[in-house]
Amino acid sequence: MALNSHIMLVPHHPALLVDSRNNHESEVQEVLREKGAAYRAEGVEVVVMVSGGWNQQGPFLVDNGSRLSSLQEFAGLEVDLRYSCSGWRELADALQSNALANGVPVEVVHRGMDHAASVPLSYMFPHGDRRVVLLSVSPRSVDDYRTWGMVVRETCRGAGAECAIIVGGSLTWDAEAMSQGKDIQAGADLDRRLLTHLEAAEWDGFMGMDDASLERGSAYAGLLHLRFLEGVLQTPQVGHVLAYQRHPGVGSAVVEFELSPQE
C-alpha cells in the first residue's frame, strides 16, 4: 500500500452547499466530485484531512476517534453540515509517536469534524465510506511544519492502506464581508496573488508576505494550512488550479499537487 501521489487543497465554505441546494453550482463542486471518484478508482481507503479551521496555540493535534461526527458550529444555517465516517485510531497514534520521535509536539484528542473537513468530504465521499484522520494546524515554526509534513507523508506511506492527504481551507475569509453579503477587492487581489504563486511553485512568494498584506486581504487561518502543504511536499511543486470561485468575503479553490514516489 502507498500514499496517493495527488495531494489536494480543497475549499470548505458552507456556501458551496447552499449553492448546491439552490442548483447554482460552479465548477468547484463538480471538480470535488470528480476528484473523489478518481480517489475511489485509485483505491484510496483512508483520508488524512488537515482542517484549516482547527487552529489553536500549542502542539499539533490529531483526532484519534474511532468514529467521527460533525461538530455543531453554526446556529440557524440553512443547509445540513452533518457528516460522519470511521476514524483510524492506529494511524492517529502512529502519527503522534513518529512526530514525537522526530521532536515535533503532537497530541491525540477526540474532537469531531468541523466544516473545513465536512464540506469538501460531503462532495468527495458523500457516503462517508472512507476512514478519516483529522489533523489541526497551529502557529508553529517553519521547521516544525517541515518535519511534521515529512512525518505525515512517511507514516502514511507505511500505513498498510492506500492513503490520500487532503487539506481543507479557503484562500481568504472575511467574516464581516460574508455577513453583509459584500466583497472586498483586497481579498480578491490576494486570491489572485496566492494562486499565481502556487501555479508557479513560488512558495516563498506568499510565505514571505508581511502580516499587513495578509490581514488586509483576510488570508484564511494565516495560511497555516498552506504551510502544512509546503511541509508535506518538502520541495516546491507546481499547483494545478482545477477550479476557483469567489463568494462575498471568501476565495475558494481546488488545487492539486503531485508528489512523486521518490519525494
N, C-alpha and C positions, 0 to 999 in steps of 0.2 A: 504494500500500500504506500501512498505517497501524498505529498502536498500538491494540490492542483496548481498549475502554473499561472492561472489567472487570478489576480488579486484585484478586488473591486472597491471603489469608493462609491457609495450609494446615498441618495437623499432620504430624508426622514420626515419631511414636513407633513403633518396631518392633512393639509390642504390637498395633497395628492389623492387621498381617499374621498374627500369632498368632491373633487373633480370627477372621480370615477362614478360616484353615486349620481352626479348630475349629467353624466355622459359627455363630459368635456375633457376627455383625456388628451394628454400630449404624448410625444414620443417617449417621455420618461417612463411612464407606466408600461408601455409596450416593450421597451428595452429591458426593464426589470423582469418582466415575464419571460422574455426570450432568453435572458442570461440564466434565469432559474431553470428553464428547460434544458439549456446546454449543460449546466452543472449536473442535473439528474442524468442526462445521457452519458456524461463522463464518469458517472459512478460516485459522485460526491455523497458521502454519508454523514459528515459532520461539518458544521459551520462554526468557525471561531469568529465571533462577532464582536467587533470593537464599537462601543457606544460612545460617541462624542458627547452625548447628553449625561453620561455618568462621569462626572468630573468633580473631584474633590481633592483637597490637600492630603498629603501623606503618601503611603505606598500605593502601587498599582493594586487593583482589586480584581479578583476572578470569582465569578459565581460558580460554586460547585454543587448547586442544587440538582437533584435527580429529575426534577420536573420544574419547568419554568413557566410562569404565568405573568400576564401583563400587570403592571402597577396601575393604580387609579390616579392618573396625573392631572386630568382636566375635568372640570365640572361643566356639565351642560354642552359638551361637544356634540355636534350633530352627526358624527359618524362613530362607529364602533372600533375602538383601537385594540380590542381584546385579541390576544394571540397566545397560544400555549403549545409547548413541544417538550420533548425529553431533553434533559441535560446529559452531561457525561462527567460524573464526579472523578473518575480515574484520570481523565485528561486534565481536568482543572487542577487536581492535586499534583500531577506531574509538572505542569507549568509552574506552579509555585515552587516545587522542590528544585527544579532546574534553574529557576531565576535566583533563588537564594544561594545556590551553589556558585552562581556567577556574580554574586554581590549586588543583585537588584532586589530591593524590598518589595515583596508581593504578599498579600494576604488573601485567603479564601473566605468568602462570605456567601450567604444565600439571600439575595436581594429581590430578584424578579426582573422582568423585562420592561424597559422603558420604550417610548415611541421611536427613539433613534434606532432601535432594533426591530420593533414590531411592525412599523410601517413598511420598510423595504422587504422584510421577510414575508409579509402578507401577500406581496406580489410574486416574490421569487419562489416561495414554498408555501402556497396557500393552505395546504392540508396539514401543516405542522409535522411533516413526516421525516424531518431530519433532526438529528441531535444538535443542540446548540450550546456552546460555551461562551458566556459573555465576559468581556474584559472592559475595564474602565480606562479612562485617561486621567492624568494627573500632571500638575505643573512641575515637572521634574526636568533634569538636565538633558541636554542632547546626548551625552554619553549613556545615561540611563536608558533613554529611548533606543539607542542603537543596540545596546546589549539586550534589552527586553525584546526588541524586534527579532534579533538573532535567536534568542531562546524560544520564542513563539514559533518561528519558522522551523527550527530544527526539531523541536518537540513534536510538532505536527507531522513532520516527515517520518518520525519513528512511532507514530501513534497506533499503527495497526489497522487504520481505516483511512479511506480517502477523505482528506480534509480540504476545506476552502477557507480562506481568510477574507472577510468582508468588513469594511469599515463604514459605519453609519454616521452620517453627519452632513450638514449643508456647507456651502462656501461662506455665506453671510446670513446673519439672523438678527433682525431688528424688531424686538417685541412691540415697541411703540408704533412703528410703521405698520406692523401687522394688524394691531388692534384698531388702527384708524383707516385701514384699507388703502393706504397710500404707499408710494415707493420713494426711495431716496436715491439720487443719482450717484452718490458716493458708494453705495452698496453695489449697484450695477457695474460701476467702474472697477471696483475691487474684484468682483466676479471675473471680469474680463482679464484683469492682470493675473489672477491666480490660474485661470485656465491656460493662458498663454505660457506661463512658466511651466505648468505641468506638461503641456504638449511638447515643450522644448527640453524637458528634463532639466530645467534650471531650478533645482530645489533651493539653492542659495538665494535665488531671486526673491522668494517670498519669506523664507525662513529668516532672512535678514531685514525684513521690513521693520520700521520703527513702530513703537506702540501707538503713536498718534495716528498713523495711517491705518492700522488695523482697527482702532477704535472708531475712527471717522467712518469707515466702511462697514462697521459692525461685523468683523470677522467672527465666524462661529467658533465658540469654545477656544478662542485664542489660537486656532489652528492646531491644537494639540493632537487631534485625530490625524491630521496630515503628518505631524511629526512621527506618530506611530508608523504610518505608512512608509515614511523615509527609513525608519529603523528596520522594518521588515525587508525592504528592498536592499539595504546596505549600500548599494551603489546607485547613482542616478539612472532612472529608467524613464522612457517616454510614456506619458499618459495618453491613452486613446480616448478622447471625449466622445462618448456614444450618444449622449443626449444632454440637453440643458434646458432649464425652464426658470423663469423669474416670476415669483409671486410677490405681492406687496411686502417688502421688507426682507425677502428670503430668496437667495440664489441656490438652486439645486442642480446637481449634475451627476451623471453616471460616467465614471472614468475607470478604464481598465488598464492594468499594468501587467506585463508579462514577466514572470520570474523563471529564468532558465534553470534547468536541473543542476547546472554547475554552480549557481549562485550559492 
